[in-house]
């Protein structure tokens, strides 16, 4: 039986969480300078979620529609690694990859679905 | 946390930036009337205290909200304390959980487009059917004669406090609403410099649409800026609005210049400056300072003049020719440095005059900076001038009176202005009631009624002017670098003749100092430091271990997207 932990929510609609889904935080730097000795100096202005490549073995048509319908700024809600529920602004950064279309008992299912997203917000510590 | 500690790190915390503008609109009556308001405390002369935005609001012991912190920062209310910039002010403070009500008026003549209110513990202000949220609001006003009631609602459990209320616009910005803030601080370390104005450009998010009001901010409205980290901020820099502010969408753009832009406003009339050797440096420094202050620059800091020392026997004289303070200041800083006497004016928002030769303030490791490029300027090998008096000259005073204006008829109380092509250090005017002013080549006076018998027995009233000349004698027609002929020719524009002497050395004007300058210049980018100034001296430690003393020519400090960096140009040596 599927639980809430098995879903992510895009623009208010739940879709299956990809099997490999591990959100990571990355530092955001501004005023980056490569110094004369080749090292980097910068101001760390905060952090954001790293861009993610999402991949599903199979998704029903209704969930694929959610991915295809991601235009401009969207919201995505998921459980962060520490278990807290977060809602983030993001944009879809690639076309939705759809390899194979199957119809099983009248239900359309797409296999090998891929899509990349970029998170928009920088968080200040 | 300090700027030095953060700068020592490869990855630094974002710098806190604060800036804003106070654009009071003059000519209008004070727009707020609290006479019928039910306030708890109010300054007797609230029109003055509320309009003085740089007077701080006093922290008074109070049981509103969460009470008063017991850290000594709050004092008991003392009604006898006169509000001032040092004592602070009360402003207007309401009762706890009770709206503060007052009236705002506008007049048909001299109407103002907006008022600004800054306070504390304000939830919202309702005025003329509109609601403005927060403790910093700008309220657009309708022009013409009208009066409306404003209601200030406090945050629950607190009293509404108004500390500033001005006709015009106060806009404060910090990291939360700042898009970018660029401070371009300029010097000119070339062999033929002109004074460079520094400026600031602020781009910030402004939620209110004030497109029609923003351009009404007056020229010269003060813009302030400081940055750093909690507990360690740079000195507040002050600039002045230089072109109309703009708002496009929700982005406001404000551009200002430092006070040194006013150096163009003062025109130095021809003047003789004489000084014995023991006070020559003091006289030159005081003249330098006077040029700057006469132009309307209010100095924030000035070094005490040099001490009197040495022989006072021989007086030396210089003639300052007509030129703007901008030209004279640049000329003194170019040709008036010698030994430890190093008159310098820096502004960049902190106008300051010093005379002691600067020493390195900062250490820069080449390994910590980016894009370091060194360039080589052409050395000056020879200095010439089109001036008939040469590159250098001596000036002497003639002690004989010379009639420079033949007797001419005047009436009593007649204003007379005379201009001459020669230079004079003293004037004697016949039939003079009062002297209005005199320069080295002009005199203005008012005549009195004097009786002169003419040869035919009639009487007329005459005046004439006699003067003692100053004589300019060419000394050197051109100067050759002691290092030989390698380099270019610099043509000097003489705006000063003669030379002042300190001890045995002539120190101003002293064109030969140009030969001592190093030709190595450079530029680099590094993590910005808001304390840097043009003409700051720093030590550059190169990656090969060598060290060079350099002077900052320009610093462009950029705060953008939360990060800070600075682009610096410099010249080796102390210029």
Interface residues (C-beta under 8 A of the other chain):
Chain A: X29 X30 X31 X32 X33 X34 X35 X36 X37 X39 X40 X41 X42 X43 X44 X45 X46 X122
Chain B: X10 X11 X12 X13 X14 X15 X366 X367 X368 X369 X370 X371 X372 X525 X526 X527 X528 X543 X558 X560 X561 X562 X563 X564 X565
